[in-house]
């Protein structure tokens, strides 16, 4: 039903464009429905890998998601933020599917951390553009608990706001801030430890 990769990308279009096409979907426009699916497929598929490495399952859940959108289209004209709605729906579909297979671990909300200081930490992660694409930092992200990984992904890879992340993950705004702060702090610690270790090894190799 959907391509493996999307030629069009939602990130290159204004939100108002998708909002208009969404309203056309709600009115029964099949061409608009196909475009909404095409625009969001790649981002949804990538997001699905946060939960499982089973790409067939991800594809099935995305297909189920869009089939459900089409079937319920007349009742979805209230949706304003398209991307958070689709992400949340895919998340719910994947969790239900994985739970049925009894391989999904508990992702219940845990831990409280203060919100103060998040801005400075966010500035750090946003300024380290080339580091974010490096294997070392990606490895650091993979070491984080699932909820922190998911929040960081939605914030820094999908550019969702705190409120949108909360909508997708079913969290209050403060909880989103907590997860982001905790994750960024752990990434900084990981990166600093890696840098110190590399410097130590380098010194050992000096004559």
Backbone as a printed PyTorch tensor [residue, N CA C, xyz], in Angstrom:
tensor([[[  0.8130,  -1.2170,   0.0000],
         [  0.0000,   0.0000,   0.0000],
         [  0.8460,   1.2660,   0.0000]],

        [[  1.9840,   1.2210,   0.7420],
         [  2.8160,   2.3970,   0.8580],
         [  4.2230,   2.0840,   0.3850]],

        [[  4.9500,   3.0810,  -0.1360],
         [  6.3160,   2.8670,  -0.6090],
         [  7.2700,   2.6960,   0.5450]],

        [[  8.4500,   2.0850,   0.2630],
         [  9.4550,   1.9250,   1.2970],
         [ 10.0600,   3.2560,   1.6990]],

        [[ 10.1760,   4.1830,   0.7460],
         [ 10.6710,   5.5190,   1.0430],
         [  9.7790,   6.5320,   0.3620]],

        [[  9.6600,   7.6830,   0.9760],
         [  8.7860,   8.7180,   0.4310],
         [  9.5820,   9.7420,  -0.3420]],

        [[  9.1310,  10.0460,  -1.5650],
         [  9.7900,  11.0640,  -2.3590],
         [  9.5470,  12.4300,  -1.7340]],

        [[  8.3200,  12.6720,  -1.3190],
         [  7.9830,  13.9160,  -0.6580],
         [  8.2410,  13.7830,   0.8360]],

        [[  8.5670,  14.8950,   1.4790],
         [  8.8050,  14.8830,   2.9030],
         [  7.9660,  15.9680,   3.5610]],

        [[  7.2510,  15.6020,   4.6100],
         [  6.3750,  16.5530,   5.2850],
         [  7.1370,  17.7380,   5.8430]],

        [[  8.4070,  17.5290,   6.2290],
         [  9.1710,  18.5930,   6.8700],
         [  9.4590,  19.7580,   5.9330]],

        [[  9.3550,  19.5300,   4.6160],
         [  9.6370,  20.5800,   3.6470],
         [  8.3900,  21.4050,   3.3040]],

        [[  7.2750,  21.0640,   3.8770],
         [  6.0290,  21.7540,   3.5750],
         [  5.4990,  22.4490,   4.8250]],

        [[  4.8250,  23.5960,   4.6610],
         [  4.2390,  24.2590,   5.8320],
         [  3.1330,  23.4070,   6.4390]],

        [[  2.9560,  23.5490,   7.7470],
         [  1.9170,  22.7820,   8.4360],
         [  0.5370,  23.0520,   7.8500]],

        [[  0.3460,  24.2820,   7.3640],
         [ -0.9620,  24.6430,   6.8210],
         [ -1.3200,  23.8150,   5.5910]],

        [[ -0.2930,  23.3930,   4.8470],
         [ -0.5510,  22.5840,   3.6480],
         [ -1.1440,  21.2290,   4.0360]],

        [[ -0.4930,  20.5700,   5.0090],
         [ -1.0070,  19.2750,   5.4620],
         [ -2.3720,  19.4230,   6.1130]],

        [[ -2.5690,  20.5220,   6.8330],
         [ -3.8620,  20.7470,   7.4800],
         [ -4.9700,  20.8500,   6.4360]],

        [[ -4.6650,  21.5380,   5.3440],
         [ -5.6490,  21.6630,   4.2680],
         [ -5.9350,  20.3120,   3.6220]],

        [[ -4.8680,  19.5660,   3.3550],
         [ -5.0370,  18.2460,   2.7400],
         [ -5.7850,  17.3060,   3.6850]],

        [[ -5.5480,  17.4560,   4.9750],
         [ -6.2330,  16.6130,   5.9650],
         [ -7.7350,  16.8570,   5.9320]],

        [[ -8.1120,  18.1200,   5.8480],
         [ -9.5350,  18.4400,   5.7750],
         [-10.1530,  17.8570,   4.5030]],

        [[ -9.3740,  17.7990,   3.4390],
         [ -9.8390,  17.1890,   2.1960],
         [ -9.9970,  15.6800,   2.3610]],

        [[ -9.0900,  15.0850,   3.1430],
         [ -9.2260,  13.6550,   3.4510],
         [-10.5370,  13.4250,   4.1960]],

        [[-10.8050,  14.2550,   5.1770],
         [-12.0380,  14.1200,   5.9630],
         [-13.2840,  14.2440,   5.0930]],

        [[-13.1340,  14.9680,   3.9810],
         [-14.2570,  15.1390,   3.0630],
         [-14.3290,  14.0200,   2.0240]],

        [[-13.3830,  13.0510,   2.1210],
         [-13.4300,  11.8980,   1.2320],
         [-12.5300,  11.9680,   0.0140]],

        [[-11.5590,  12.8750,   0.0090],
         [-10.6520,  13.0430,  -1.1340],
         [ -9.5610,  11.9660,  -1.0800]],

        [[ -9.6130,  11.0100,  -1.9900],
         [ -8.6510,   9.9060,  -1.9970],
         [ -7.2420,  10.3610,  -2.3710]],

        [[ -7.1450,  11.3470,  -3.2640],
         [ -5.8300,  11.8570,  -3.6540],
         [ -5.1400,  12.5240,  -2.4620]],

        [[ -5.9020,  13.2830,  -1.6750],
         [ -5.3440,  13.9250,  -0.4860],
         [ -4.9210,  12.8710,   0.5370]],

        [[ -5.7150,  11.8270,   0.6540],
         [ -5.3780,  10.7290,   1.5750],
         [ -4.0590,  10.0890,   1.1730]],

        [[ -3.8880,   9.8100,  -0.1270],
         [ -2.6450,   9.2130,  -0.6010],
         [ -1.4540,  10.1110,  -0.3530]],

        [[ -1.6450,  11.4200,  -0.4970],
         [ -0.5350,  12.3420,  -0.2820],
         [ -0.1700,  12.4350,   1.1950]],

        [[ -1.1610,  12.4670,   2.0680],
         [ -0.8820,  12.4860,   3.5070],
         [ -0.0870,  11.2450,   3.9060]],

        [[ -0.4790,  10.0900,   3.3710],
         [  0.2400,   8.8540,   3.6720],
         [  1.6720,   8.9210,   3.1630]],

        [[  1.8450,   9.4200,   1.9480],
         [  3.1760,   9.5040,   1.3480],
         [  4.0780,  10.4770,   2.0940]],

        [[  3.5200,  11.6190,   2.4730],
         [  4.2990,  12.6500,   3.1520],
         [  4.8240,  12.1860,   4.5050]],

        [[  4.0650,  11.3410,   5.1900],
         [  4.3980,  10.9820,   6.5710],
         [  4.9660,   9.5770,   6.7380]],

        [[  4.9980,   8.8050,   5.6720],
         [  5.3800,   7.4020,   5.7960],
         [  6.7980,   7.2320,   6.3540]],

        [[  7.7670,   7.9280,   5.7770],
         [  9.1590,   7.7380,   6.1810],
         [  9.3710,   8.0840,   7.6530]],

        [[  8.8170,   9.2290,   8.0860],
         [  8.9760,   9.6360,   9.4860],
         [  8.3050,   8.6410,  10.4240]],

        [[  7.1300,   8.1570,  10.0390],
         [  6.4350,   7.1720,  10.8730],
         [  7.2230,   5.8660,  10.9540]],

        [[  7.7580,   5.4400,   9.8290],
         [  8.5260,   4.1890,   9.8190],
         [  9.7650,   4.3200,  10.6990]],

        [[ 10.4510,   5.4490,  10.5990],
         [ 11.6390,   5.6680,  11.4210],
         [ 11.2650,   5.7020,  12.8990]],

        [[ 10.1650,   6.3600,  13.2200],
         [  9.7050,   6.4170,  14.6020],
         [  9.3690,   5.0200,  15.1180]],

        [[  8.8020,   4.1940,  14.2690],
         [  8.4570,   2.8380,  14.6740],
         [  9.6530,   2.0190,  15.1010]],

        [[ 10.8320,   2.3250,  14.5410],
         [ 12.0440,   1.5760,  14.9170],
         [ 12.4730,   1.8880,  16.3370]],

        [[ 11.9030,   2.9210,  16.9420],
         [ 12.1790,   3.2020,  18.3620],
         [ 11.5840,   2.1170,  19.2550]],

        [[ 10.6170,   1.3670,  18.7330],
         [  9.8970,   0.3800,  19.5330],
         [ 10.2610,  -1.0650,  19.1720]],

        [[ 10.5620,  -1.3030,  17.9080],
         [ 10.8440,  -2.6750,  17.4760],
         [ 11.7270,  -2.6580,  16.2400]],

        [[ 12.5120,  -3.7050,  16.0750],
         [ 13.3390,  -3.8530,  14.8730],
         [ 12.5990,  -4.6450,  13.7960]],

        [[ 11.3890,  -5.0910,  14.1130],
         [ 10.5810,  -5.8470,  13.1620],
         [  9.9370,  -4.8800,  12.1610]],

        [[ 10.5950,  -4.7170,  11.0190],
         [ 10.1230,  -3.7360,  10.0410],
         [  8.7960,  -4.1460,   9.4060]],

        [[  8.5610,  -5.4280,   9.3050],
         [  7.2750,  -5.8810,   8.7740],
         [  6.1350,  -5.4720,   9.7060]],

        [[  6.3920,  -5.6030,  11.0100],
         [  5.3820,  -5.1820,  11.9810],
         [  5.1200,  -3.6840,  11.8740]],

        [[  6.1960,  -2.9030,  11.7180],
         [  6.0400,  -1.4530,  11.5940],
         [  5.2040,  -1.1190,  10.3690]],

        [[  5.5130,  -1.7510,   9.2380],
         [  4.7570,  -1.4990,   8.0080],
         [  3.2850,  -1.8710,   8.1840]],

        [[  3.0450,  -3.0070,   8.8310],
         [  1.6600,  -3.4420,   9.0550],
         [  0.9080,  -2.4270,   9.9190]],

        [[  1.5970,  -1.9260,  10.9640],
         [  0.9400,  -0.9770,  11.8680],
         [  0.6810,   0.3560,  11.1820]],

        [[  1.5980,   0.7750,  10.3160],
         [  1.3740,   2.0110,   9.5660],
         [  0.1930,   1.8390,   8.6210]],

        [[  0.1330,   0.6790,   7.9810],
         [ -0.9820,   0.4190,   7.0850],
         [ -2.3040,   0.4000,   7.8510]],

        [[ -2.3040,  -0.2640,   9.0110],
         [ -3.5090,  -0.2860,   9.8410],
         [ -3.9070,   1.1280,  10.2630]],

        [[ -2.8900,   1.9410,  10.5840],
         [ -3.1430,   3.3150,  10.9970],
         [ -3.8720,   4.0830,   9.8960]],

        [[ -3.3780,   4.0150,   8.6760],
         [ -3.9870,   4.7950,   7.6020],
         [ -5.3340,   4.2170,   7.1580]],

        [[ -5.4740,   2.9260,   7.2640],
         [ -6.7850,   2.3490,   6.9980],
         [ -7.8120,   2.8520,   8.0120]],

        [[ -7.3680,   2.9440,   9.2570],
         [ -8.2510,   3.4510,  10.3080],
         [ -8.5840,   4.9250,  10.0710]],

        [[ -7.5810,   5.6930,   9.6250],
         [ -7.8180,   7.1050,   9.3130],
         [ -8.8890,   7.2330,   8.2320]],

        [[ -8.7630,   6.4110,   7.1890],
         [ -9.7290,   6.4980,   6.0950],
         [-11.1300,   6.0940,   6.5520]],

        [[-11.1910,   5.0500,   7.3580],
         [-12.4900,   4.5770,   7.8230],
         [-13.1580,   5.5830,   8.7620]],

        [[-12.3470,   6.3100,   9.5320],
         [-12.8900,   7.2530,  10.5200],
         [-12.8170,   8.6930,  10.0310]],

        [[-12.4990,   8.9000,   8.7460],
         [-12.1810,  10.2280,   8.2270],
         [-13.2250,  11.2890,   8.5520]],

        [[-14.4940,  10.9270,   8.5120],
         [-15.5510,  11.9230,   8.7230],
         [-15.5670,  12.4470,  10.1570]],

        [[-14.9410,  11.7060,  11.0780],
         [-14.9280,  12.1020,  12.4810],
         [-13.5950,  12.7160,  12.8960]],

        [[-12.6730,  12.9060,  11.9370],
         [-11.3240,  13.3660,  12.2800],
         [-11.0600,  14.8130,  11.8850]],

        [[-12.1050,  15.5570,  11.5620],
         [-11.8810,  16.9400,  11.1470],
         [-11.4660,  17.8390,  12.3110]],

        [[-11.5410,  17.3120,  13.5410],
         [-11.1140,  18.0820,  14.7070],
         [ -9.5950,  18.1070,  14.8390]],

        [[ -8.8990,  17.2010,  14.1600],
         [ -7.4450,  17.0880,  14.2850],
         [ -6.7880,  18.2990,  13.6310]],

        [[ -5.9850,  19.0190,  14.4040],
         [ -5.2880,  20.2030,  13.9030],
         [ -3.8120,  19.8990,  13.6600]],

        [[ -3.1770,  19.2510,  14.6350],
         [ -1.7600,  18.8870,  14.5170],
         [ -1.6680,  17.4710,  13.9490]],

        [[ -1.4030,  17.3740,  12.6590],
         [ -1.4490,  16.0820,  11.9620],
         [ -0.3570,  15.1280,  12.4450]],

        [[  0.8650,  15.6320,  12.5040],
         [  2.0000,  14.7750,  12.8320],
         [  1.8780,  14.1380,  14.2210]],

        [[  1.6170,  14.9180,  15.2760],
         [  1.4480,  14.2920,  16.5980],
         [  0.3290,  13.2590,  16.6230]],

        [[ -0.7660,  13.5410,  15.9060],
         [ -1.8770,  12.5800,  15.8770],
         [ -1.4360,  11.2710,  15.2500]],

        [[ -0.7270,  11.3270,  14.1290],
         [ -0.2820,  10.1110,  13.4540],
         [  0.7430,   9.3580,  14.2970]],

        [[  1.6670,  10.0860,  14.9180],
         [  2.6890,   9.4460,  15.7480],
         [  2.0490,   8.7390,  16.9370]],

        [[  1.1060,   9.4230,  17.5830],
         [  0.4370,   8.8200,  18.7350],
         [ -0.3320,   7.5750,  18.3180]],

        [[ -1.0000,   7.6430,  17.1830],
         [ -1.7770,   6.4990,  16.7120],
         [ -0.8660,   5.3240,  16.3880]],

        [[  0.2530,   5.5940,  15.7200],
         [  1.1910,   4.5140,  15.4070],
         [  1.7670,   3.9230,  16.6890]],

        [[  2.0850,   4.7810,  17.6230],
         [  2.6260,   4.3120,  18.9060],
         [  1.6510,   3.3540,  19.5940]],

        [[  0.3960,   3.7490,  19.6290],
         [ -0.6190,   2.8980,  20.2560],
         [ -0.7650,   1.5670,  19.5180]],

        [[ -0.7390,   1.6270,  18.1850],
         [ -0.8500,   0.4010,  17.3890],
         [  0.3070,  -0.5430,  17.6600]],

        [[  1.5160,   0.0150,  17.7060],
         [  2.7040,  -0.8160,  17.9320],
         [  2.6970,  -1.4270,  19.3290]],

        [[  2.3490,  -0.6180,  20.3110],
         [  2.3360,  -1.1300,  21.6860],
         [  1.3240,  -2.2650,  21.8330]],

        [[  0.1370,  -2.0910,  21.2520],
         [ -0.8660,  -3.1660,  21.3160],
         [ -0.3430,  -4.4270,  20.6400]],

        [[  0.2740,  -4.2610,  19.4730],
         [  0.7660,  -5.4260,  18.7320],
         [  1.8990,  -6.1290,  19.4900]],

        [[  2.8030,  -5.3460,  20.0340],
         [  3.9520,  -5.9300,  20.7380],
         [  3.5270,  -6.5870,  22.0410]],

        [[  2.5770,  -5.9680,  22.7380],
         [  2.0950,  -6.5590,  23.9850],
         [  1.4480,  -7.9160,  23.7270]],

        [[  0.7520,  -8.0140,  22.6020],
         [  0.1330,  -9.2930,  22.2570],
         [  1.1820, -10.3770,  22.0670]],

        [[  2.3540,  -9.9800,  21.6240],
         [  3.4340, -10.9390,  21.4300],
         [  4.2630, -11.1360,  22.7020]],

        [[  3.8810, -10.3840,  23.7380],
         [  4.5280, -10.5260,  25.0550],
         [  6.0290, -10.2860,  25.0120]],

        [[  6.4310,  -9.3050,  24.2090],
         [  7.8560,  -8.9970,  24.1700],
         [  8.1270,  -7.5300,  24.4810]],

        [[  7.0850,  -6.7970,  24.8520],
         [  7.2700,  -5.3750,  25.1170],
         [  7.4380,  -5.1700,  26.6090]],

        [[  8.5490,  -4.5700,  27.0190],
         [  8.8100,  -4.3560,  28.4350],
         [  8.0390,  -3.1600,  28.9400]],

        [[  7.9760,  -3.0270,  30.2480],
         [  7.2060,  -1.9570,  30.8690],
         [  7.7920,  -0.6040,  30.5230]],

        [[  6.9370,   0.2990,  30.0310],
         [  7.4090,   1.6450,  29.7150],
         [  6.6530,   2.6670,  30.5570]],

        [[  6.2180,   2.2420,  31.7470],
         [  5.4640,   3.1510,  32.6020],
         [  6.3370,   4.3270,  33.0110]],

        [[  5.6970,   5.4550,  33.2540],
         [  6.4060,   6.6800,  33.6070],
         [  7.1050,   6.5040,  34.9360]],

        [[  8.3760,   6.9530,  35.0220],
         [  9.0920,   6.8400,  36.2830],
         [ 10.1070,   7.9580,  36.3790]],

        [[ 10.4140,   8.3380,  37.6180],
         [ 11.4520,   9.3250,  37.8680],
         [ 10.9610,  10.7520,  37.7340]],

        [[ 11.3680,  11.6040,  38.6740],
         [ 11.0280,  13.0190,  38.6300],
         [ 12.3200,  13.8200,  38.6820]],

        [[ 12.4700,  14.7650,  37.7800],
         [ 13.6440,  15.5970,  37.7290],
         [ 13.2050,  17.0410,  37.5470]],

        [[ 13.9170,  17.9890,  38.1240],
         [ 13.5240,  19.3890,  38.0230],
         [ 13.6390,  19.8930,  36.5970]],

        [[ 12.7710,  20.8410,  36.2380],
         [ 12.7680,  21.3980,  34.8940],
         [ 13.8300,  22.4710,  34.7240]],

        [[ 14.2750,  23.0990,  35.8230],
         [ 15.2430,  24.1780,  35.7420],
         [ 16.5190,  23.6970,  35.0800]],

        [[ 17.0810,  24.5270,  34.2050],
         [ 18.3390,  24.1740,  33.5720],
         [ 18.1820,  23.4640,  32.2540]],

        [[ 16.9830,  23.1610,  31.8510],
         [ 16.7820,  22.4110,  30.6120],
         [ 17.2130,  23.2260,  29.4060]],

        [[ 17.0040,  24.5500,  29.4630],
         [ 17.3320,  25.3890,  28.3170],
         [ 18.8110,  25.3070,  27.9760]],

        [[ 19.6870,  25.3830,  28.9760],
         [ 21.1220,  25.3230,  28.7390],
         [ 21.5180,  23.9750,  28.1510]],

        [[ 20.9260,  22.8970,  28.6740],
         [ 21.2300,  21.5690,  28.1570],
         [ 20.7470,  21.4430,  26.7210]],

        [[ 19.5710,  21.9910,  26.4230],
         [ 19.0420,  21.9280,  25.0710],
         [ 19.9510,  22.6700,  24.0950]],

        [[ 20.4760,  23.8230,  24.5360],
         [ 21.3870,  24.5740,  23.6790],
         [ 22.6150,  23.7530,  23.3410]],

        [[ 23.0820,  22.9720,  24.3060],
         [ 24.2490,  22.1240,  24.0560],
         [ 23.9580,  21.1010,  22.9750]],

        [[ 22.8500,  20.3620,  23.1200],
         [ 22.5820,  19.2920,  22.1600],
         [ 22.2800,  19.8560,  20.7750]],

        [[ 21.6410,  21.0210,  20.7080],
         [ 21.3460,  21.6090,  19.4160],
         [ 22.5960,  22.1480,  18.7410]],

        [[ 23.5860,  22.5760,  19.5280],
         [ 24.8060,  23.1270,  18.9470],
         [ 25.7540,  22.0520,  18.4420]],

        [[ 25.5780,  20.8300,  18.9190],
         [ 26.4740,  19.7410,  18.5410],
         [ 25.9080,  18.9790,  17.3570]],

        [[ 25.6950,  19.6700,  16.2450],
         [ 25.0270,  19.0640,  15.0960],
         [ 25.7970,  17.8740,  14.5540]],

        [[ 27.1040,  18.0420,  14.3370],
         [ 27.8650,  16.9330,  13.7710],
         [ 28.0070,  15.7970,  14.7660]],

        [[ 28.0260,  16.1030,  16.0580],
         [ 28.0930,  15.0480,  17.0640],
         [ 26.8110,  14.2290,  17.0770]],

        [[ 25.6680,  14.8980,  16.8600],
         [ 24.4000,  14.1920,  16.8690],
         [ 24.3380,  13.1290,  15.7840]],

        [[ 25.0690,  13.3380,  14.7010],
         [ 25.0460,  12.3790,  13.6000],
         [ 26.1680,  11.3590,  13.7210]],

        [[ 26.9820,  11.4740,  14.7490],
         [ 28.1030,  10.5500,  14.8980],
         [ 27.6510,   9.2400,  15.5250]],

        [[ 28.4050,   8.2010,  15.2420],
         [ 28.0880,   6.8800,  15.7990],
         [ 28.2200,   6.8750,  17.3080]],

        [[ 29.1760,   7.6260,  17.8310],
         [ 29.3860,   7.6090,  19.2740],
         [ 28.1720,   8.1380,  20.0270]],

        [[ 27.6310,   9.2640,  19.5630],
         [ 26.4790,   9.8180,  20.2700],
         [ 25.2360,   8.9810,  20.0430]],

        [[ 25.1020,   8.4150,  18.8520],
         [ 23.9810,   7.5120,  18.6030],
         [ 24.0510,   6.3160,  19.5380]],

        [[ 25.2670,   5.8190,  19.7680],
         [ 25.4250,   4.7160,  20.7200],
         [ 25.0120,   5.1520,  22.1140]],

        [[ 25.3380,   6.4050,  22.4660],
         [ 24.9390,   6.9160,  23.7690],
         [ 23.4320,   6.9890,  23.9140]],

        [[ 22.7510,   7.4160,  22.8540],
         [ 21.2910,   7.4880,  22.8780],
         [ 20.6870,   6.1040,  23.0850]],

        [[ 21.2750,   5.1110,  22.4350],
         [ 20.7500,   3.7500,  22.5490],
         [ 20.9030,   3.1840,  23.9540]],

        [[ 21.7930,   3.7570,  24.7510],
         [ 21.9880,   3.2800,  26.1220],
         [ 20.9590,   3.8620,  27.0950]],

        [[ 20.2320,   4.8740,  26.6630],
         [ 19.2380,   5.5070,  27.5330],
         [ 18.0020,   4.6260,  27.6880]],

        [[ 17.2590,   4.7910,  28.7780],
         [ 15.9720,   4.0910,  28.9140],
         [ 15.0390,   4.4660,  27.7660]],

        [[ 14.0640,   3.6150,  27.4970],
         [ 13.1990,   3.7760,  26.3330],
         [ 12.4760,   5.1170,  26.2940]],

        [[ 11.9740,   5.5650,  27.4330],
         [ 11.1830,   6.7920,  27.4480],
         [ 12.0650,   8.0060,  27.1360]],

        [[ 13.3030,   8.0180,  27.6790],
         [ 14.2030,   9.1140,  27.3760],
         [ 14.5790,   9.1140,  25.8930]],

        [[ 14.8460,   7.9160,  25.3330],
         [ 15.1760,   7.8050,  23.9100],
         [ 14.0420,   8.3470,  23.0540]],

        [[ 12.8320,   7.9660,  23.4020],
         [ 11.6790,   8.3720,  22.5960],
         [ 11.4710,   9.8830,  22.6550]],

        [[ 11.5750,  10.4660,  23.8580],
         [ 11.3840,  11.9070,  24.0070],
         [ 12.4450,  12.6830,  23.2290]],

        [[ 13.7000,  12.2380,  23.3230],
         [ 14.7760,  12.9060,  22.5870],
         [ 14.5580,  12.7970,  21.0840]],

        [[ 14.1240,  11.6380,  20.6330],
         [ 13.8830,  11.4500,  19.2100],
         [ 12.8050,  12.4130,  18.7090]],

        [[ 11.7080,  12.4820,  19.4330],
         [ 10.5960,  13.3340,  19.0080],
         [ 10.9750,  14.8100,  19.0410]],

        [[ 11.8170,  15.1940,  20.0080],
         [ 12.2050,  16.5940,  20.1440],
         [ 13.2300,  17.0020,  19.0990]],

        [[ 14.3060,  16.2210,  18.9560],
         [ 15.4440,  16.6770,  18.1720],
         [ 15.5150,  16.0960,  16.7630]],

        [[ 14.7490,  15.0560,  16.4970],
         [ 14.7160,  14.5070,  15.1480],
         [ 13.4120,  14.8500,  14.4310]],

        [[ 12.3190,  14.9700,  15.1740],
         [ 11.0250,  15.2940,  14.5660],
         [ 10.5550,  16.7070,  14.8970]],

        [[ 11.3300,  17.4130,  15.7460],
         [ 11.0580,  18.8260,  16.0520],
         [  9.6660,  19.0670,  16.6400]],

        [[  9.1770,  18.1320,  17.4390],
         [  7.8840,  18.3350,  18.0900],
         [  8.0600,  19.1990,  19.3390]],

        [[  7.0300,  19.9450,  19.6780],
         [  7.0510,  20.7600,  20.8880],
         [  6.8190,  19.8800,  22.1160]],

        [[  7.0260,  20.4630,  23.3130],
         [  6.7750,  19.7120,  24.5440],
         [  5.3380,  19.2000,  24.5820]],

        [[  4.4040,  20.0920,  24.2370],
         [  3.0000,  19.7040,  24.2900],
         [  2.6930,  18.5960,  23.2860]],

        [[  3.2970,  18.6700,  22.0950],
         [  3.0740,  17.6350,  21.0820],
         [  3.6830,  16.3090,  21.5050]],

        [[  4.8760,  16.3610,  22.1220],
         [  5.4940,  15.1330,  22.6300],
         [  4.6130,  14.5240,  23.7140]],

        [[  4.0930,  15.3810,  24.5910],
         [  3.1940,  14.8940,  25.6350],
         [  1.9620,  14.2300,  25.0560]],

        [[  1.4490,  14.8000,  23.9700],
         [  0.2750,  14.2230,  23.3150],
         [  0.5980,  12.8520,  22.7390]],

        [[  1.7680,  12.7410,  22.1050],
         [  2.1640,  11.4620,  21.5040],
         [  2.4050,  10.4020,  22.5620]],

        [[  3.1250,  10.7730,  23.6260],
         [  3.5490,   9.7940,  24.6220],
         [  2.5620,   9.6350,  25.7780]],

        [[  1.5230,  10.4640,  25.7990],
         [  0.5600,  10.3770,  26.8880],
         [  1.1140,  10.8860,  28.2020]],

        [[  1.8640,  12.0100,  28.1570],
         [  2.5250,  12.5520,  29.3370],
         [  2.1200,  14.0010,  29.5620]],

        [[  2.2740,  14.4580,  30.8010],
         [  2.1430,  15.8670,  31.0970],
         [  3.4070,  16.5960,  30.6320]],

        [[  3.2830,  17.9020,  30.4100],
         [  4.4210,  18.6790,  29.9060],
         [  5.6330,  18.5720,  30.8210]],

        [[  5.4100,  18.5960,  32.1370],
         [  6.5140,  18.5050,  33.0890],
         [  7.2540,  17.1800,  32.9480]],

        [[  6.5050,  16.1080,  32.7290],
         [  7.1380,  14.8020,  32.5640],
         [  8.0080,  14.7750,  31.3090]],

        [[  7.5270,  15.4200,  30.2490],
         [  8.3290,  15.5130,  29.0200],
         [  9.6290,  16.2480,  29.3120]],

        [[  9.5270,  17.3820,  30.0220],
         [ 10.7250,  18.1510,  30.3800],
         [ 11.6860,  17.3100,  31.2100]],

        [[ 11.1520,  16.5110,  32.1280],
         [ 11.9850,  15.6470,  32.9530],
         [ 12.7550,  14.6320,  32.1110]],

        [[ 12.0450,  13.9760,  31.2090],
         [ 12.6830,  12.9730,  30.3650],
         [ 13.7600,  13.5890,  29.4900]],

        [[ 13.4760,  14.7550,  28.9290],
         [ 14.4540,  15.4110,  28.0690],
         [ 15.6860,  15.8310,  28.8530]],

        [[ 15.4770,  16.4080,  30.0230],
         [ 16.6150,  16.8480,  30.8240],
         [ 17.4760,  15.6570,  31.2450]],

        [[ 16.8290,  14.6200,  31.7240],
         [ 17.5580,  13.4280,  32.1570],
         [ 18.3500,  12.8490,  30.9880]],

        [[ 17.7080,  12.7290,  29.8260],
         [ 18.3780,  12.1450,  28.6720],
         [ 19.5600,  12.9650,  28.2200]],

        [[ 19.4000,  14.2950,  28.1640],
         [ 20.4900,  15.1620,  27.7230],
         [ 21.6570,  15.1220,  28.7030]],

        [[ 21.3500,  15.1140,  29.9950],
         [ 22.4100,  15.0350,  31.0010],
         [ 23.2120,  13.7550,  30.8490]],

        [[ 22.5240,  12.6390,  30.6310],
         [ 23.2060,  11.3590,  30.4640],
         [ 24.0540,  11.3470,  29.1910]],

        [[ 23.5510,  11.9850,  28.1380],
         [ 24.3190,  12.0630,  26.8930],
         [ 25.5900,  12.8860,  27.0850]],

        [[ 25.4770,  13.9820,  27.8240],
         [ 26.6630,  14.7990,  28.0920],
         [ 27.6900,  14.0080,  28.8940]],

        [[ 27.2180,  13.2830,  29.8950],
         [ 28.1290,  12.4700,  30.7000],
         [ 28.7970,  11.4140,  29.8320]],

        [[ 28.0060,  10.7800,  28.9740],
         [ 28.5380,   9.7480,  28.0780],
         [ 29.5880,  10.3340,  27.1480]],

        [[ 29.2740,  11.4870,  26.5710],
         [ 30.2030,  12.1070,  25.6210],
         [ 31.4920,  12.5350,  26.3120]],

        [[ 31.3770,  13.1120,  27.5070],
         [ 32.5500,  13.5520,  28.2490],
         [ 33.4250,  12.3710,  28.6400]],

        [[ 32.7900,  11.2680,  29.0570],
         [ 33.5590,  10.0730,  29.4150],
         [ 34.2990,   9.5200,  28.2080]],

        [[ 33.6350,   9.5180,  27.0420],
         [ 34.2660,   9.0350,  25.8260],
         [ 35.4590,   9.9050,  25.4550]],

        [[ 35.2970,  11.2120,  25.5890],
         [ 36.3710,  12.1380,  25.2400],
         [ 37.5580,  11.9560,  26.1570]],

        [[ 37.2870,  11.8280,  27.4580],
         [ 38.3550,  11.6180,  28.4360],
         [ 39.0740,  10.3000,  28.1630]],

        [[ 38.3150,   9.2540,  27.8580],
         [ 38.9070,   7.9500,  27.5900],
         [ 39.7990,   7.9890,  26.3580]],

        [[ 39.3510,   8.6500,  25.2980],
         [ 40.1510,   8.7490,  24.0780],
         [ 41.4340,   9.5360,  24.3300]],

        [[ 41.3330,  10.6010,  25.1350],
         [ 42.5270,  11.3910,  25.4600],
         [ 43.5150,  10.5570,  26.2630]],

        [[ 42.9970,   9.7450,  27.1920],
         [ 43.8460,   8.8880,  28.0150],
         [ 44.5750,   7.8610,  27.1550]],

        [[ 43.8410,   7.2330,  26.2370],
         [ 44.4520,   6.2440,  25.3430],
         [ 45.5030,   6.8980,  24.4660]],

        [[ 45.2080,   8.1010,  23.9660],
         [ 46.1410,   8.8230,  23.1150],
         [ 47.4320,   9.1040,  23.8630]],

        [[ 47.3090,   9.5250,  25.1420],
         [ 48.5060,   9.8240,  25.9590],
         [ 49.3350,   8.5640,  26.1800]],

        [[ 48.6830,   7.4310,  26.3400],
         [ 49.3920,   6.1760,  26.5320],
         [ 50.2150,   5.8050,  25.3100]],

        [[ 49.7500,   6.2080,  24.1490],
         [ 50.4280,   5.8580,  22.8990],
         [ 51.5860,   6.7810,  22.5680]],

        [[ 51.6410,   7.9330,  23.2830],
         [ 52.7390,   8.8800,  23.0190],
         [ 54.0590,   8.2940,  23.4750]],

        [[ 55.1570,   8.5420,  22.7370],
         [ 56.4720,   8.0330,  23.1350],
         [ 56.9690,   8.7000,  24.4310]]])
